[in-house]
Amino acid sequence: MESTLGRYSLRGEIGRGAMSVIHRGYDPRLKREIALKTLRDEFIDDKGYRSRFLTEARAAGTLSHPAIVTIFDIGIADGTPFIAMELLEGPTLATFVERNGPLPSRMVLRIAMQLADALDYAHRRGVVHRDIKPENVSVLNEGGNVKLMDFGIARLRKERDCRSSTMVAGTPSYMSPEQLKRTRVDGRADLYALGVLLYWMLSGRRPFEHEDINELIKLIVSGDLRPLRPINPATPDALVELVLTLLARDPADRFQTGRELFVELERIDAELAERERSWTGRRIIPIRLRWAAVMGLIVTLTVALGLGFVYQRQNEAMNSLAFDYGLTISGMLAGETAEDLLLQDYVAVQVLVDEIARTSEVVHLSVSDQRGRVVAANEPALIGELRPAFGESAVLLERDAQVVRRVDGASGQPILVFESPVLFQHHELGLLRVGLSTDALVAANKTTLSALVAVLLVTLVAVIVGSYVLGRRFAQPIELLRGALIQISRGSYETRIRARRNDEFERVFAAYNAMADSLEARSLSARSDALLPPDETIMEGTVDVTEIADSIDQTEQNVVPLLKASARGRRADV
């Protein structure tokens, strides 16, 4: 049978602190689940505890902010003071970090901005929390949305001056020097505590740590701050400097308001986001372009080498045909002129030369006698002159007694000169030279080269276009997976990839969906655990400042004694 407290049904205890108990409750009037916080039985009649308990209600009840737990109702039922508040399903920040490890810089900034905005809102309404720590921050989801809770030691500044208290309330590791000195405390003490929290989130430890409470207080009040060394090497330097500013011993050297802190956090986050975007733009080469370029280069080299080999063999074959043709013609003409040259019938030799010279390919034709004097030629100026001598470097081919030379013609164009001896019964009577134009051969080579280049270009274009299209099709599922992973990183664990494929990406998508199922189940499980901030030992609790004067006075004259003998027998409010 369910028990009740006033109009609320109590559905089990969620957690228990040093001075309070939190129950899961139900409001039948509004038909919603709530969290009910009550004093523990042993403290119900204690006026001091009742006063502190109701202080939380008055402080938090005046606040309405997305990052601050909402108070629905305050009252006393059956002699028991209670606070009806929003039921937070998520873990505390301490549990969240322990479970997930060091958080990315962007998430640290996101959490810090929410808390800075919440504190600015509270401070402008005269409320100082005074106990900012990971256990008092509830994480609502994996995306890093948080709410500040447990205003159990918060005070309205207008209620009374902080210096009038004989108790220093809070968690020493997160307390500001002015809190420990019992000087006037304002919102900058909360900003100091937020700096300790950020220091812990970035490095995994607090700026001041010591097993002995007295030594811990000395360190906070006058000790040297140890360097902040973030676990994540990509942590922006500006964020590190911001944390060190928050931890300044003099409140005047810190950020003065939560709004000022929020603006700086927002600036760092914007710079980090821009850096990530610009990094992506500089470094990423789309796979469709990479594939097209690589395949184009491979095909160009391969086809160019192949076509170069083909062109070389084709050129050699055409030259061989030209040589055979020229040597055959020169040999036949040498045989035709042998008898006339023997009879010294130079007119008949000239007639034969003129007839053959009408062929367009023949640009030079001459016959010389044994003395080397030209007796017939297609160029009259050569007749009667000694035949020109060619250097050995011009020789392209020697076959038996025939020689092929490459020489420059009158117009500067190279010609092939074929030399054949004029023989009669194995006696050499003279020499016949036939010069053939290379224009046709060059034109044929150019045509062949143009055809090969065209084949290369067509092949290259086909390969590049094909590689680009294939790379684009390959990039589509990658972009689909990337978009889904971005949604996961933002806490949208319900995101699934519905595309179906018949290749390896089907397995990748299935693995992603399985991961998303696991993360969503984990998130739902975390939300189902309504976690109460754990009890603090006396070292992290409310302490009496009247019994440790000697140790504190030796550290700094402004430090008023606190936290020793009576602290051993008491525990802090959660």
Protein Blocks (a to p, Z undefined) as FASTA:
>chain_A
ZZdehjbccebjfbdcfkbccdddddfklopadddddddfklmmpmklmmmmmmmmmmmm
mpccfkbccdfbdcdeehiacddddddfbdcfklmmmmnopadfklmmmmmmmmmmmmmm
mmmnopafklacfklcccfbfnopacdehjllgccfklpcfklpcbdcdjfklpcfklmn
opacdfklmmmmmmmmmmmmmnopafbdcfblklmmmmmmmpccdddddfblmlcfklmm
mmmmmmpmblklmcfbfklmmmmmmmmmmmmmmmmmmmmmmmpccfklmmmmmmmmmmmm
mmmmmmmmmmmmmmmmmmmmmmmmmmmmmmmmmmmmmmmmmnopaklmmmmmmmmmmpmk
lmbdcdddfkopafbdfblklgopacddddfklpmbdchjbccdddddfkopacdddddd
ddeehiafbdcdddddfklmmmmmmmmmmmmmmmmmmmmmmmmmmmmmmmmmmmmmmmmm
mmmmmmmmnopakbccfbdcfbfklmmmmmmmmmmmmmmmmmmmmmmpccddddddfklm
ccdfklmmmmmmmmomklccehillmmmcccdZZ
